[in-house]
Amino acid sequence: MDLLKCYKNQKVVITGGLGMLGSTIAHLLVDSGADITLIDSMLEPYGGNLFNIYDIRDKVTVNFSDIRDKNSLKYLLINKDIVFNLAAQVSYTESLYDPYTDLEINCLGHLNVLETLRKYNPSAKIIFSGSRLEYGKIHSNPVRENHQIVPESIYAIHKYTAERYYQIYHTIHNIDAVCFRISNPYGPRQQMKHSQYGIVNWFIKMAMNGEKIKIFGKGEQIRDYIYVEELAKALILAAINKNTAGEVYNVGSGYGVKFKDMVRTVIEVVGKGNYEFVEWPDDYKNIETGDFIADISKLQKCIDWEPSTDLRSGIKKTYKYYKKYHKWYWD
Ligand SMILES: NC(=O)c1ccc[n+]([C@@H]2O[C@H](COP(=O)([O-])OP(=O)(O)OC[C@H]3O[C@@H](n4cnc5c(N)ncnc54)[C@H](O)[C@@H]3O)[C@@H](O)[C@H]2O)c1
């Protein structure tokens, strides 16, 4: 990426930097000459994993801290140029059973970061990683940013609330904030201990273990799966672009894939595992959003970005990674 040149000498902070997306951004930026600090609370059972940066450990600064801790943020965010504020409780199902933690991290924690910038570093650029789940039920595909928003989980409500904080801090306090609604990411460095995050990764693990994958209904539901490195590139490019301030963008592959085809691809690539069709469980049926394909044209008008890793190639790369390193992700 030519634009990586723009990162030379930039002071970059990535909260949630030891998770999947944060550590992928760090890997892409590490040779750009940027000064990179990763902040992560390493809370269990979230996605923070020091192995995610094993090969760049001596090129980044790591601070074990929590975005709920206002005092440490004041010292960590001062004089920084770009903040990728990715720290989160990521599971929408977990948010339904522990809504307070979701509120504390995904709303209050993000408000802390915004307030810290307003008071001590208002010229920094900040990136927010929201979710396609903010939309709730989908009425028309591909989904544009002006699609109706009726979030259907606590996680989605809090992500949307946080997105509004960012926009208000942009409008009222002139903070250079860019928000993303991310579709389904997958790829290397995601936690694999539980199934609450990306489903593609979880199925890769199941297939590697020779297990039977359950497909709800007929498996016709369509999702937009984005390989994490493509996602990371989009955020990196948007962060350095002057025209993105105050905007909200969908980010996904722009392609829809049926659930059953994703599962079949996983099984073909891994060469193990099988699947069966089962009835929709009630708790999933209630929050199923319907088919989702992101319209990414708004983002593509702004940055020179084309997500070129198709699902099969992304699954191959992900499988290769976990085949080699699985002991750092599961027993
Ligand atoms: N993975 C997905 O399916 C998905 C989909 C849409 C949006 N997102 C968003 O993208 C971002 C990155 O997600 P990811 O997939 O890399 O997840 P991840 O769990 O791998 O990374 C999140 C990181 O945040 C850290 N963290 C959690 N709470 C913290 C706190 N209070 N203070 C500091 N660090 C904290 C975790 O330890 C973890 O390392 C998140 O904001 C997430 O909500 C993820």
PDBQT file of the ligand as one rigid body, heavy atoms in Angstrom, charges set to zero:
ROOT
HETATM    1  N1  LIG A 401     -15.155 -10.291  15.356  1.00  0.00    +0.000 N 
HETATM    2  C1  LIG A 401     -16.330  -9.900  14.882  1.00  0.00    +0.000 C 
HETATM    3  O1  LIG A 401     -17.181 -10.720  14.518  1.00  0.00    +0.000 OA
HETATM    4  C2  LIG A 401     -16.655  -8.415  14.755  1.00  0.00    +0.000 A 
HETATM    5  C3  LIG A 401     -17.701  -8.016  13.913  1.00  0.00    +0.000 A 
HETATM    6  C4  LIG A 401     -18.003  -6.651  13.819  1.00  0.00    +0.000 A 
HETATM    7  C5  LIG A 401     -17.274  -5.729  14.571  1.00  0.00    +0.000 A 
HETATM    8  N2  LIG A 401     -16.262  -6.170  15.371  1.00  0.00    +0.000 N 
HETATM    9  C6  LIG A 401     -15.563  -5.180  16.182  1.00  0.00    +0.000 C 
HETATM   10  O2  LIG A 401     -14.201  -5.124  15.775  1.00  0.00    +0.000 OA
HETATM   11  C7  LIG A 401     -13.379  -4.825  16.919  1.00  0.00    +0.000 C 
HETATM   12  C8  LIG A 401     -12.254  -5.823  17.009  1.00  0.00    +0.000 C 
HETATM   13  O3  LIG A 401     -12.800  -7.104  17.186  1.00  0.00    +0.000 OA
HETATM   14  P1  LIG A 401     -11.937  -8.432  17.080  1.00  0.00    +0.000 P 
HETATM   15  O4  LIG A 401     -12.672  -9.340  16.181  1.00  0.00    +0.000 OA
HETATM   16  O5  LIG A 401     -10.521  -8.097  16.793  1.00  0.00    +0.000 OA
HETATM   17  O6  LIG A 401     -12.130  -8.989  18.549  1.00  0.00    +0.000 OA
HETATM   18  P2  LIG A 401     -11.043  -9.448  19.604  1.00  0.00    +0.000 P 
HETATM   19  O7  LIG A 401     -11.777  -9.964  20.794  1.00  0.00    +0.000 OA
HETATM   20  O8  LIG A 401     -10.058 -10.348  18.953  1.00  0.00    +0.000 OA
HETATM   21  O9  LIG A 401     -10.344  -8.077  19.985  1.00  0.00    +0.000 OA
HETATM   22  C9  LIG A 401     -10.869  -7.195  20.920  1.00  0.00    +0.000 C 
HETATM   23  C10 LIG A 401      -9.778  -6.890  21.914  1.00  0.00    +0.000 C 
HETATM   24  O10 LIG A 401     -10.254  -5.921  22.849  1.00  0.00    +0.000 OA
HETATM   25  C11 LIG A 401      -9.663  -6.223  24.108  1.00  0.00    +0.000 C 
HETATM   26  N3  LIG A 401     -10.477  -5.595  25.132  1.00  0.00    +0.000 N 
HETATM   27  C12 LIG A 401     -11.717  -5.940  25.541  1.00  0.00    +0.000 A 
HETATM   28  N4  LIG A 401     -12.154  -5.114  26.488  1.00  0.00    +0.000 NA
HETATM   29  C13 LIG A 401     -11.151  -4.210  26.702  1.00  0.00    +0.000 A 
HETATM   30  C14 LIG A 401     -11.021  -3.098  27.546  1.00  0.00    +0.000 A 
HETATM   31  N5  LIG A 401     -11.993  -2.774  28.398  1.00  0.00    +0.000 N 
HETATM   32  N6  LIG A 401      -9.878  -2.368  27.506  1.00  0.00    +0.000 NA
HETATM   33  C15 LIG A 401      -8.883  -2.714  26.646  1.00  0.00    +0.000 A 
HETATM   34  N7  LIG A 401      -8.942  -3.773  25.824  1.00  0.00    +0.000 NA
HETATM   35  C16 LIG A 401     -10.084  -4.506  25.829  1.00  0.00    +0.000 A 
HETATM   36  C17 LIG A 401      -9.694  -7.738  24.164  1.00  0.00    +0.000 C 
HETATM   37  O11 LIG A 401      -8.776  -8.249  25.120  1.00  0.00    +0.000 OA
HETATM   38  C18 LIG A 401      -9.331  -8.100  22.739  1.00  0.00    +0.000 C 
HETATM   39  O12 LIG A 401      -7.963  -8.284  22.582  1.00  0.00    +0.000 OA
HETATM   40  C19 LIG A 401     -14.315  -4.820  18.130  1.00  0.00    +0.000 C 
HETATM   41  O13 LIG A 401     -14.644  -3.484  18.409  1.00  0.00    +0.000 OA
HETATM   42  C20 LIG A 401     -15.516  -5.575  17.647  1.00  0.00    +0.000 C 
HETATM   43  O14 LIG A 401     -16.687  -5.206  18.333  1.00  0.00    +0.000 OA
HETATM   44  C21 LIG A 401     -15.904  -7.482  15.454  1.00  0.00    +0.000 A 
ENDROOT
TORSDOF 0
